Amino acid sequence: MMNKTIDEGNLRFTFSKDYMSALRFDNLVIDGLKAIDFVAETTDLLYFIEIKDFQNPKATPERRKSDADMLKAAITEKKPHLTLRWVKR
């Protein structure tokens, strides 16, 4: 695959040719729950990616708190399969 770019809100993500595929997945709703944002695949791993933009000026205080609480929970649970990365604009 050639480099693929996917936009999520005001953020842009580029997946290199090392990824066999990368696609937007958040338009799928199952039992009222929205799916994760992206699915990306390499030759040996499948990544499920959820994006949270803490700097989004349109986010309500409640949404920011909810997203921050989710991030704190993910960090404190220390799940070995979870990778968190900060993206700076």
N, C-alpha and C positions, 0 to 999 in steps of 0.2 A: 504494500500500500504506500502511496505517496503521503507526504505530510498532510494531515487533515486538521482543519480548524473548526472549532465549535464555539459559538457564543452562548453565554449564560448570563442574562441580564447585561450589566456593564462590563463583564469580564470576558476575556477571550482565551481559549485554551488550544494549544497546538500539539497534536499527537504526532510523534516522529514516525518514520517509516519502519521503526522497530515494532510498531503495533500492527497486527494483522487486520484489526478493525477497531473502530471507535464510532459510537453512535449515541445520539440523544435518545434517552429512554424515559424522560419525565412526562411524556404525553400519555402514558399508560396509567389508568386508574383501576385498581382492583379492590372491590368491597369498600369503596369510598376513600381508599388510601392512595396517595400519589406515589409513583415509583421514584427511584433514585434518578439523579440527573443524567449520568452517562454510564455506559458500559464500554470498557476497552479491553482488548485481548492481545496478548503477546503469544509467542509459541508455547509458553509453559504456564501462563497465569491469566486469570480473568479478573479484571478490576471492576468493582462496583463503586461509583464515585458520586458523592453528594456534595454539592457546593453550597457554602454559606458565606455571604458577603457581609461582613460585620460593618463595613464602611458605607453601605448603601444609604444614601440620605433619605430615601423614601420609606425605609423600615421604621415601623412604630417602636416605641420603647418596649412594648410587650413582646414584639417579635424578636428584638435584639436580646431581651432577657431569655426568651425561650431558646434561641439559638445558642446563647452563651451557656445556658444550663445543659443543653445537649452536649456541647463540647466538653464541659467540665466532667460530665458523667462518663463520656468516652475515655477521657484521660485517666480518671480515677479507677475505672474498671480494668485498665491496663490490658486490654485484649491484644494478644500477639498478632492477630490478623488485621488490626486496625492501624492505618497510617494516616497521620495528620500532617498537613503541610500548610504553612502560611503563605499566602500570595500577596505580595506588595504591589500596589498600583504604580 
